[in-house]
Structure formats: C-alpha cells, structure tokens
Amino acid sequence: MNLLLRLLFSGLIVFVLSKILSGIHINTFFTALIFAVAVAALNAIVKPIFILLTLPITVFTMGLFLFVINAIIILLADALVDGIKVDGFWWALLFSIILSIFSSAIQKALDKQE
C-alpha cells in the first residue's frame, strides 16, 4: 500500500512539475504515473549499475556526480515513455533535483504516518 501511495504522489509531483517547468512536457496524468513507475524501475535496476561504474568519479566529486546519474535516469525514462518530452540535460537535472526533494518529503510523511 505504501508503494502504491508513493507512486501516486510521485506521479502527481511529476505532473505538477511538468506544468511549472517549461522544459518538461507531459500530456496527461496517466502518462505522469507511467513515467513515475519507469523512473522507479530504472532507479531500482539501472542506477546501482551506474553508481558502481562511476564510483571513482563519484568519490572524486564528493557525491555530486549522483546528480548527473539522476538526470540520466530521467532522460532514459523520457526515452522509454511516450507522451513525455524533456528538452535537454539541464532540464532533466533540475527536474530530478526538485523531484528528489519532494519525493523525500513525501517519503518522510508516509513513514511518520505508520
């Protein structure tokens, strides 16, 4: 149930951010939900591989390269899901930072509720 709530809130955040940020274009709320599921799947499967492969540069940049990995995950999800368009790397980076902040806040709120 907690996972379903997180995905619904993530979809809502994605949809609202697409209306605020001019470089992110999403057609419908359903597309935002599919995008949230795609991002969650990529974070679970691909992100650990990227982190392992880029460990030296991540250590050298004191973890800041993780922002780049998050932006790449957003761009990969953009390529996988029809109905969404990210205008470039910098929009993906900004989108991933804002999405991470709001997702963390929702995660804390849901954890506190249990």
C-alpha positions as CSV (number, residue, x, y, z in Angstrom):
1,M,0.0,0.0,0.0
2,N,2.9,2.3,0.9
3,L,4.5,1.7,-2.5
4,L,1.2,2.5,-4.3
5,L,0.8,5.8,-2.4
6,R,4.4,6.7,-3.2
7,L,3.9,6.1,-6.9
8,L,0.6,8.1,-6.9
9,F,2.3,11.0,-5.1
10,S,5.3,10.8,-7.4
11,G,3.0,10.8,-10.5
12,L,1.3,13.9,-9.0
13,I,4.6,15.6,-8.4
14,V,5.8,14.8,-11.9
15,F,2.6,16.1,-13.4
16,V,2.6,19.4,-11.4
17,L,6.3,19.9,-12.2
18,S,5.6,19.5,-15.9
19,K,3.1,22.4,-15.6
20,I,5.7,24.6,-13.7
21,L,8.9,23.8,-15.6
22,S,8.8,24.9,-19.3
23,G,11.3,22.3,-20.3
24,I,9.3,19.3,-19.2
25,H,6.2,18.3,-21.3
26,I,3.7,15.7,-20.2
27,N,0.4,15.1,-21.9
28,T,-1.8,13.5,-19.1
29,F,-1.7,12.5,-15.5
30,F,-1.8,8.8,-16.6
31,T,1.4,9.5,-18.6
32,A,3.0,11.0,-15.4
33,L,2.1,7.9,-13.5
34,I,3.7,5.7,-16.1
35,F,6.7,7.9,-16.0
36,A,6.9,7.6,-12.2
37,V,6.8,3.9,-12.5
38,A,9.5,3.9,-15.2
39,V,11.7,6.2,-13.0
40,A,11.2,3.9,-10.0
41,A,12.1,0.8,-12.1
42,L,15.2,2.5,-13.5
43,N,16.3,3.6,-10.0
44,A,16.0,0.1,-8.8
45,I,17.7,-1.7,-11.7
46,V,19.9,0.7,-13.7
47,K,21.0,3.3,-11.1
48,P,23.0,0.8,-8.9
49,I,24.9,-0.3,-12.0
50,F,25.7,3.4,-13.0
51,I,26.8,4.1,-9.4
52,L,29.1,1.1,-9.5
53,L,30.6,2.0,-12.9
54,T,31.1,5.7,-12.0
55,L,32.3,5.1,-8.4
56,P,35.7,6.8,-8.9
57,I,34.3,10.0,-10.4
58,T,31.5,10.0,-7.7
59,V,34.1,9.8,-5.0
60,F,36.3,12.4,-6.7
61,T,33.3,14.8,-6.9
62,M,32.2,14.0,-3.3
63,G,28.9,12.6,-4.5
64,L,27.9,15.4,-6.8
65,F,28.1,13.1,-9.8
66,L,25.0,11.4,-8.4
67,F,23.0,14.4,-9.7
68,V,24.3,13.6,-13.2
69,I,23.2,10.0,-12.8
70,N,19.7,11.1,-11.7
71,A,19.5,13.3,-14.8
72,I,20.5,10.4,-17.0
73,I,17.8,8.2,-15.3
74,I,15.2,10.9,-16.2
75,L,16.4,11.1,-19.8
76,L,16.2,7.3,-20.0
77,A,12.7,7.3,-18.7
78,D,11.9,10.0,-21.2
79,A,13.1,7.7,-24.0
80,L,11.0,4.8,-22.7
81,V,7.7,6.5,-22.1
82,D,5.6,8.1,-24.9
83,G,3.8,11.3,-24.1
84,I,6.7,13.0,-22.3
85,K,9.4,15.2,-23.6
86,V,12.4,16.6,-21.6
87,D,14.1,19.4,-23.5
88,G,17.6,18.6,-22.5
89,F,20.1,17.5,-19.9
90,W,19.8,20.7,-17.8
91,W,16.1,20.4,-17.6
92,A,16.4,16.8,-16.6
93,L,18.9,17.8,-13.9
94,L,16.7,20.5,-12.5
95,F,13.7,18.2,-12.7
96,S,15.5,15.4,-10.9
97,I,16.6,17.6,-8.1
98,I,13.2,19.1,-7.5
99,L,11.6,15.6,-7.8
100,S,14.0,14.2,-5.3
101,I,13.3,16.9,-2.8
102,F,9.5,16.5,-2.9
103,S,9.7,12.7,-3.0
104,S,11.9,12.7,0.1
105,A,9.4,14.9,1.9
106,I,6.5,12.6,0.9
107,Q,8.5,9.6,2.0
108,K,9.1,11.1,5.4
109,A,5.5,12.0,5.8
110,L,4.4,8.5,4.8
111,D,6.9,6.9,7.2
112,K,5.8,9.1,10.0
113,Q,2.2,8.1,9.4
114,E,2.9,4.4,10.0
